[in-house]
Amino acid sequence: MPASAHPSRVAPAATAAGDRRENVLLRELVAVYSHLSGLASQDSDVDGVVRLVAHRTGSAVAVLGPAVEVLAAAPADTGERLAETSASASLGPVLAAAAQNRRPVSLPGLGVDAGPVVGPVVVAPILVGDEVAAYLVTLPPAQPRAPEQELDDDLNLLLTEHAATICGIILGRERVVAAAAGRARTDLIEGLLLAKDRDDEEAQRWAGHLGFVRGTDHHVLAVGLLDGSAGRAPADTARVLTPAQHVIARRMPGAIVALRDTEVVAVVPAPPDRGCGLDGVRALAEKCRAAVLDRHPDAAVVAGVGGCCRTAGEISRSYSEARSAVDAARRMGRAPAVLAFDDLGVHRLLLQVPDLGELRAFAADVLGELVRDREHRADLVGTLCEWFRCNGSPQRTARELHVHPNTVTYRIRRVEEIAGLRLDHYRDRLMAQLACEIMQVLGDVP
């Protein structure tokens, strides 16, 4: 027997080669661990972790979200490759098992055919606190690994678990940063909306961080529910109004938008391509209402638009006007709509009266029996209101009411007789018109 083939000489040589390979793999594992830990302390992202693991091991690596969507992958076609294999149908239960056990799972028989190589899939949960935020999945390489990259199953499991831990640190950091940025943004918006006495230069500095451009026409848009938050938790109201927030963000990227407990508020640059800027904001408000009603058909949605503001210091005034328009719709109790503060007219003053009973009492004092006996005299009150809207023209009033002009003239004369008014005298005419406006604001007449 040749000396080189003697068992006592072959075994030591094989053992030494195995030990050298194990030492190389351990050194490689330590190096990758060190590099991954460095990523956690740097301004890196999950993509960086995925690329590193894929490069150092030759594996295909992917980070999957809770809905098995690909959040990051290396090589770039890893997501498509996974979807085309029989593994994609089996991943759901595997991810659930990994999430429940909070430990990585190695599945040699999952059935991922990598071309010339068939190997295991390793799934490790990515934890952020106690929550499973995502999953790190390593697939066998599409080509055979170089000998120095050939990790055994235990080392591959350890590496995947450590990479998942680093991904969890990065995702947690991103969430903290996003939450802090969100709170800061919310505080800035709240300050602009509510601080009426803030110095304009200070307000401009605040608004500048949010993208507000001084000198550009803006309007504050407020979208709420006709019944306010009655009977609803703030989270429920916010959920109903979320589609409005999405519409504004999608259609008006330059808007400063915030979802508050009972409303969506946006500082909207007036669209320059719609003629009057206010009309463009109205159109946006209508789309917001439509989006909410599409998801929640029974919601009574109302939108208010404040007056034009060109400086940051005017934002709070425009917001107050938008809220006044929303409150006007609520107090009128009418079908929800889009109301602009500039269109409220004398209703601005009427809505400042806190006691609606005082307004009704004034209307009753002016119109007398016309109000107290509305059941039998509704046609007279309705004709009077339409007569004022038509600027006292019997012909135009008749066309609107589909009656003869002589009928209008007769009814107006009866109004004067019953209420004791002289509508050709400016004081009586003013008081009667104001009484009609009050009744319309309160929804007592059409």
C-alpha positions as CSV (number, residue, x, y, z in Angstrom):
1,M,0.0,0.0,0.0
2,P,1.4,3.4,-0.9
3,A,2.4,5.5,2.1
4,S,0.1,8.4,0.9
5,A,-2.9,6.1,1.1
6,H,-2.2,4.9,4.6
7,P,-5.2,5.7,6.9
8,S,-3.1,6.9,9.7
9,R,-1.6,9.6,7.4
10,V,-4.8,10.6,5.6
11,A,-6.9,11.3,8.7
12,P,-4.6,13.9,10.3
13,A,-4.3,15.8,7.0
14,A,-8.1,15.9,6.6
15,T,-8.6,17.0,10.1
16,A,-6.0,19.8,9.7
17,A,-7.7,21.0,6.5
18,G,-11.1,21.0,8.3
19,D,-9.7,23.0,11.2
20,R,-8.2,25.5,8.9
21,R,-11.5,25.9,7.0
22,E,-13.4,26.3,10.3
23,N,-11.0,28.9,11.5
24,V,-11.4,30.8,8.2
25,L,-15.2,30.7,8.5
26,L,-15.1,31.8,12.1
27,R,-12.9,34.7,11.2
28,E,-15.3,35.6,8.4
29,L,-18.2,35.4,10.8
30,V,-16.5,37.7,13.3
31,A,-15.7,40.2,10.6
32,V,-19.3,40.2,9.3
33,Y,-20.6,40.6,12.9
34,S,-18.2,43.5,13.4
35,H,-19.2,45.2,10.1
36,L,-23.0,44.7,10.9
37,S,-22.5,46.2,14.4
38,G,-20.8,49.1,12.8
39,L,-23.8,49.7,10.6
40,A,-26.0,50.0,13.6
41,S,-24.0,52.9,15.0
42,Q,-23.8,54.7,11.6
43,D,-26.5,56.4,9.7
44,S,-27.2,53.2,7.7
45,D,-30.5,51.7,6.6
46,V,-31.9,48.2,6.1
47,D,-30.7,48.1,2.5
48,G,-27.1,48.4,3.7
49,V,-27.5,45.4,6.0
50,V,-29.0,43.3,3.2
51,R,-26.3,44.3,0.7
52,L,-23.5,43.5,3.2
53,V,-24.9,40.0,4.1
54,A,-25.5,39.2,0.4
55,H,-22.0,40.4,-0.6
56,R,-20.1,38.6,2.2
57,T,-21.9,35.3,2.0
58,G,-23.0,35.1,-1.6
59,S,-26.6,34.4,-0.5
60,A,-29.7,36.1,-1.8
61,V,-31.2,38.2,1.1
62,A,-34.5,39.9,1.5
63,V,-36.4,41.8,4.1
64,L,-40.1,41.1,4.0
65,G,-42.8,43.2,5.7
66,P,-45.8,41.8,7.7
67,A,-47.8,41.3,4.4
68,V,-44.8,39.5,2.8
69,E,-44.0,42.5,0.7
70,V,-40.3,43.0,-0.2
71,L,-38.9,46.0,1.7
72,A,-35.2,45.4,0.7
73,A,-33.4,42.8,-1.4
74,A,-30.0,41.9,-2.7
75,P,-29.4,41.0,-5.5
76,A,-32.2,43.1,-6.9
77,D,-34.0,40.2,-8.4
78,T,-34.3,38.3,-5.1
79,G,-38.0,39.2,-4.6
80,E,-38.9,38.0,-8.1
81,R,-36.9,34.9,-7.6
82,L,-38.6,34.1,-4.3
83,A,-42.1,34.7,-5.8
84,E,-41.3,32.2,-8.7
85,T,-40.4,29.4,-6.3
86,S,-42.5,27.0,-4.3
87,A,-41.2,28.6,-1.2
88,S,-43.5,31.7,-1.6
89,A,-46.6,29.5,-0.9
90,S,-45.0,28.2,2.3
91,L,-43.6,31.4,3.7
92,G,-46.8,32.5,5.5
93,P,-46.8,29.7,8.1
94,V,-43.0,30.0,8.4
95,L,-43.1,33.7,9.1
96,A,-45.9,33.1,11.7
97,A,-43.8,30.4,13.4
98,A,-40.7,32.6,13.5
99,A,-42.8,35.5,14.9
100,Q,-44.3,33.3,17.6
101,N,-41.0,31.8,18.7
102,R,-39.0,35.1,18.3
103,R,-36.2,32.9,16.9
104,P,-34.8,32.2,13.4
105,V,-36.0,29.2,11.5
106,S,-33.9,27.1,9.1
107,L,-35.9,25.1,6.5
108,P,-33.7,22.8,4.4
109,G,-36.8,21.2,2.8
110,L,-38.7,24.4,1.8
111,G,-38.0,23.7,-1.8
112,V,-36.1,26.7,-3.1
113,D,-34.5,25.7,-6.3
114,A,-31.6,28.0,-6.9
115,G,-30.6,26.5,-10.3
116,P,-27.4,24.5,-9.7
117,V,-27.7,24.8,-6.0
118,V,-30.6,23.6,-3.7
119,G,-30.3,24.7,-0.2
120,P,-32.1,25.8,3.0
121,V,-34.0,29.0,3.5
122,V,-33.4,30.9,6.8
123,V,-36.1,33.2,8.3
124,A,-35.4,35.4,11.2
125,P,-37.9,37.8,12.8
126,I,-36.9,41.5,13.0
127,L,-37.9,42.8,16.4
128,V,-38.6,46.4,17.3
129,G,-39.3,46.2,21.0
130,D,-41.9,43.5,21.4
131,E,-43.2,43.9,17.9
132,V,-42.2,41.8,14.9
133,A,-41.7,44.6,12.4
134,A,-40.4,42.5,9.5
135,Y,-38.5,39.4,8.6
136,L,-35.0,38.7,7.2
137,V,-34.9,35.9,4.7
138,T,-31.7,34.3,3.3
139,L,-31.9,32.1,0.2
140,P,-29.3,29.8,-1.3
141,P,-27.1,31.5,-3.9
142,A,-28.0,31.3,-7.6
143,Q,-24.4,30.1,-8.2
144,P,-22.2,27.8,-6.1
145,R,-20.3,29.6,-3.3
146,A,-16.6,29.9,-3.3
147,P,-15.1,27.6,-0.7
148,E,-14.3,30.5,1.7
149,Q,-17.9,31.6,1.6
150,E,-19.4,28.2,2.3
151,L,-21.0,28.6,5.7
152,D,-22.5,25.6,7.5
153,D,-26.1,25.7,8.6
154,D,-25.3,26.7,12.2
155,L,-23.1,29.6,11.2
156,N,-25.6,30.8,8.6
157,L,-28.4,30.7,11.2
158,L,-26.2,32.8,13.6
159,L,-25.4,35.3,10.9
160,T,-29.0,35.7,9.8
161,E,-30.1,36.2,13.4
162,H,-27.5,38.8,14.1
163,A,-28.3,40.6,10.8
164,A,-32.0,40.6,11.9
165,T,-31.0,42.1,15.2
166,I,-29.2,44.9,13.5
167,C,-32.2,45.5,11.2
168,G,-34.3,45.8,14.3
169,I,-32.0,48.4,15.8
170,I,-32.1,50.4,12.5
171,L,-35.9,50.2,12.1
172,G,-36.4,51.2,15.8
173,R,-34.1,54.2,15.3
174,E,-36.0,55.2,12.2
175,R,-39.3,55.0,14.0
176,V,-38.0,57.1,16.9
177,V,-36.6,59.7,14.4
178,A,-39.9,59.7,12.4
179,A,-42.0,60.0,15.6
180,A,-39.9,62.9,16.9
181,A,-40.0,64.6,13.5
182,G,-43.8,64.1,13.4
183,R,-44.2,65.6,16.9
184,A,-42.0,68.5,16.0
185,R,-44.0,69.1,12.8
186,T,-47.3,68.8,14.7
187,D,-46.1,71.3,17.3
188,L,-45.1,73.8,14.5
189,I,-48.4,73.5,12.8
190,E,-50.3,73.9,16.1
191,G,-48.3,77.0,16.9
192,L,-49.1,78.6,13.5
193,L,-52.8,77.7,13.7
194,L,-53.5,78.8,17.3
195,A,-51.0,81.5,18.2
196,K,-52.7,84.7,17.1
197,D,-50.4,87.0,18.9
198,R,-47.1,85.5,17.6
199,D,-44.6,87.9,16.1
200,D,-44.8,87.6,12.3
201,E,-41.0,87.0,11.8
202,E,-41.1,84.2,14.4
203,A,-44.1,82.7,12.7
204,Q,-42.3,82.9,9.4
205,R,-39.3,81.0,10.8
206,W,-41.7,78.3,12.0
207,A,-43.5,78.2,8.7
208,G,-40.3,78.1,6.7
209,H,-39.5,74.8,8.3
210,L,-42.8,73.5,6.9
211,G,-42.3,74.8,3.4
212,F,-44.5,78.0,3.6
213,V,-43.5,80.6,1.0
214,R,-44.1,84.2,2.1
215,G,-46.0,86.3,-0.5
216,T,-47.8,83.3,-2.0
217,D,-51.5,83.2,-1.7
218,H,-52.6,80.5,0.7
219,H,-55.9,79.4,2.2
220,V,-56.5,77.3,5.3
221,L,-58.8,74.4,4.6
222,A,-60.5,72.6,7.5
223,V,-62.5,69.3,7.0
224,G,-64.6,68.0,9.8
225,L,-67.9,66.3,10.5
226,L,-71.2,68.0,10.7
227,D,-71.9,66.6,14.1
228,G,-68.4,67.3,15.4
229,S,-67.0,64.5,17.5
230,A,-70.3,63.7,19.3
231,G,-70.4,60.1,20.3
232,R,-67.0,59.3,18.7
233,A,-63.6,58.7,20.1
234,P,-61.0,61.0,18.6
235,A,-59.3,58.0,16.9
236,D,-62.6,57.1,15.2
237,T,-63.1,60.7,13.9
238,A,-59.5,60.7,12.6
239,R,-60.0,57.4,10.9
240,V,-63.1,58.7,9.1
241,L,-61.2,61.8,7.9
242,T,-57.9,60.1,6.9
243,P,-58.9,59.9,3.2
244,A,-59.2,63.7,3.1
245,Q,-55.6,64.0,4.4
246,H,-54.4,61.6,1.7
247,V,-56.2,63.6,-1.1
248,I,-54.5,66.8,0.0
249,A,-51.1,65.2,0.3
250,R,-51.5,63.6,-3.2
251,R,-53.0,66.5,-5.1
252,M,-51.3,69.4,-3.4
253,P,-47.8,68.3,-2.3
254,G,-46.9,71.8,-1.3
255,A,-49.7,71.9,1.3
256,I,-49.0,71.9,5.1
257,V,-51.4,69.3,6.3
258,A,-52.2,67.8,9.7
259,L,-54.7,65.3,11.0
260,R,-56.0,66.5,14.3
261,D,-58.4,64.8,16.7
262,T,-61.6,66.2,15.2
263,E,-60.5,67.6,11.8
264,V,-58.0,67.7,8.9
265,V,-56.4,71.1,8.6
266,A,-54.2,72.2,5.6
267,V,-52.5,75.4,4.7
268,V,-53.0,75.2,0.9
269,P,-51.2,77.3,-1.7
270,A,-53.8,78.6,-4.1
271,P,-53.6,76.7,-7.4
272,P,-52.4,79.2,-10.0
273,D,-54.0,77.4,-12.9
274,R,-57.6,77.7,-11.8
275,G,-58.3,81.4,-12.2
276,C,-59.4,82.5,-8.8
277,G,-57.3,80.8,-6.2
278,L,-60.2,80.4,-3.8
279,D,-62.1,78.3,-6.5
280,G,-59.1,76.0,-6.7
281,V,-59.2,75.4,-2.9
282,R,-62.9,74.8,-3.0
283,A,-62.4,72.2,-5.7
284,L,-59.8,70.5,-3.5
285,A,-62.2,70.6,-0.6
286,E,-64.9,68.9,-2.7
287,K,-62.5,66.1,-3.6
288,C,-61.7,65.7,0.1
289,R,-65.4,65.3,0.9
290,A,-65.9,62.9,-2.0
291,A,-62.9,60.7,-0.8
292,V,-64.4,60.5,2.7
293,L,-67.9,59.7,1.5
294,D,-66.5,57.0,-0.8
295,R,-65.2,55.2,2.2
296,H,-67.8,56.3,4.7
297,P,-71.1,57.0,2.9
298,D,-73.0,57.9,6.0
299,A,-70.5,60.5,7.2
300,A,-71.7,64.1,7.3
301,V,-68.6,65.8,6.0
302,V,-68.3,69.6,5.9
303,A,-65.3,71.7,4.7
304,G,-64.5,75.3,5.6
305,V,-62.1,77.6,3.7
306,G,-60.5,80.6,5.3
307,G,-59.6,83.8,3.7
308,C,-56.4,84.4,1.8
309,C,-53.1,84.6,3.8
310,R,-49.8,85.7,2.4
311,T,-47.7,85.7,5.5
312,A,-47.2,83.1,8.2
313,G,-48.7,85.5,10.8
314,E,-52.0,85.5,8.9
315,I,-52.4,81.7,9.0
316,S,-54.1,81.7,12.4
317,R,-56.6,84.2,11.2
318,S,-57.4,82.1,8.1
319,Y,-57.7,79.1,10.3
320,S,-60.2,80.8,12.6
321,E,-62.2,81.8,9.5
322,A,-62.2,78.2,8.2
323,R,-63.4,77.0,11.6
324,S,-66.1,79.6,11.6
325,A,-67.3,78.3,8.2
326,V,-67.4,74.8,9.5
327,D,-69.3,76.0,12.7
328,A,-71.7,77.8,10.4
329,A,-72.6,74.6,8.7
330,R,-73.0,72.9,12.0
331,R,-75.2,75.6,13.5
332,M,-77.4,75.8,10.3
333,G,-77.9,72.0,10.6
334,R,-78.0,71.7,6.9
335,A,-76.7,69.2,4.4
336,P,-72.9,69.2,4.5
337,A,-71.1,71.2,1.9
338,V,-68.0,73.3,1.3
339,L,-68.3,76.8,2.8
340,A,-65.9,79.7,2.3
341,F,-65.7,82.3,5.0
342,D,-65.7,85.0,2.4
343,D,-69.1,83.8,1.2
344,L,-70.8,84.0,4.6
345,G,-71.7,87.7,4.4
346,V,-73.9,88.9,7.2
347,H,-74.0,85.3,8.6
348,R,-70.5,86.1,10.0
349,L,-72.2,88.5,12.5
350,L,-75.2,86.3,13.2
351,L,-73.0,83.3,14.0
352,Q,-71.2,85.3,16.7
353,V,-74.4,85.3,18.8
354,P,-73.9,82.5,21.3
355,D,-77.6,82.1,22.1
356,L,-79.6,80.9,19.2
357,G,-82.8,81.7,21.2
358,E,-81.9,85.4,21.0
359,L,-81.8,85.2,17.3
360,R,-85.1,83.4,17.1
361,A,-86.7,85.9,19.5
362,F,-85.5,88.8,17.3
363,A,-87.0,87.2,14.2
364,A,-90.3,86.6,16.1
365,D,-90.4,90.2,17.3
366,V,-90.0,91.6,13.7
367,L,-92.2,89.2,11.8
368,G,-94.8,88.6,14.6
369,E,-97.6,86.2,13.6
370,L,-95.8,85.2,10.4
371,V,-93.3,83.3,12.7
372,R,-95.7,82.2,15.4
373,D,-98.1,80.7,12.9
374,R,-95.7,79.4,10.4
375,E,-97.8,76.3,9.8
376,H,-100.4,78.3,8.0
377,R,-98.3,81.2,6.8
378,A,-95.2,79.4,5.5
379,D,-95.9,80.5,1.9
380,L,-95.8,84.2,3.1
381,V,-92.5,83.8,4.9
382,G,-91.0,81.9,2.0
383,T,-92.2,84.5,-0.5
384,L,-90.7,87.3,1.6
385,C,-87.3,85.6,1.8
386,E,-87.3,85.0,-2.0
387,W,-88.4,88.5,-2.6
388,F,-85.4,89.8,-0.7
389,R,-83.1,87.4,-2.6
390,C,-84.6,88.8,-5.9
391,N,-84.0,92.4,-4.8
392,G,-87.7,93.2,-4.4
393,S,-88.6,92.3,-8.0
394,P,-92.1,90.6,-8.2
395,Q,-91.3,89.3,-11.7
396,R,-88.1,87.5,-10.7
397,T,-89.6,86.3,-7.5
398,A,-92.6,84.9,-9.4
399,R,-90.3,83.0,-11.8
400,E,-88.3,81.5,-8.9
401,L,-91.5,80.4,-7.1
402,H,-93.4,79.4,-10.2
403,V,-96.4,81.6,-9.4
404,H,-97.9,84.7,-11.0
405,P,-96.4,88.1,-10.3
406,N,-99.8,89.3,-8.9
407,T,-99.6,86.4,-6.4
408,V,-96.2,87.7,-5.2
409,T,-97.5,91.3,-4.9
410,Y,-100.6,90.0,-2.9
411,R,-98.4,88.0,-0.5
412,I,-96.0,90.9,0.2
413,R,-99.0,93.1,1.0
414,R,-100.3,90.4,3.4
415,V,-96.8,90.2,5.1
416,E,-96.9,94.0,5.7
417,E,-100.5,93.8,7.1
418,I,-99.8,90.8,9.4
419,A,-96.3,91.9,10.7
420,G,-97.1,95.6,10.8
421,L,-94.2,96.4,8.5
422,R,-93.7,99.1,5.8
423,L,-91.2,97.5,3.4
424,D,-90.8,100.8,1.5
425,H,-89.2,102.2,4.7
426,Y,-85.5,101.4,5.0
427,R,-85.6,100.6,8.8
428,D,-88.5,98.1,8.5
429,R,-87.0,96.6,5.3
430,L,-83.6,96.2,7.0
431,M,-85.1,94.5,10.1
432,A,-87.3,92.2,8.0
433,Q,-84.4,91.2,5.8
434,L,-82.2,90.5,8.8
435,A,-85.1,88.4,10.3
436,C,-85.3,86.4,7.1
437,E,-81.5,85.8,7.1
438,I,-81.7,84.6,10.7
439,M,-84.5,82.1,9.9
440,Q,-82.5,80.8,6.9
441,V,-79.3,80.5,9.1
442,L,-81.3,78.5,11.6
443,G,-82.9,76.4,8.9
444,D,-86.4,77.6,9.8
445,V,-87.2,78.4,6.1
446,P,-85.9,76.8,2.8
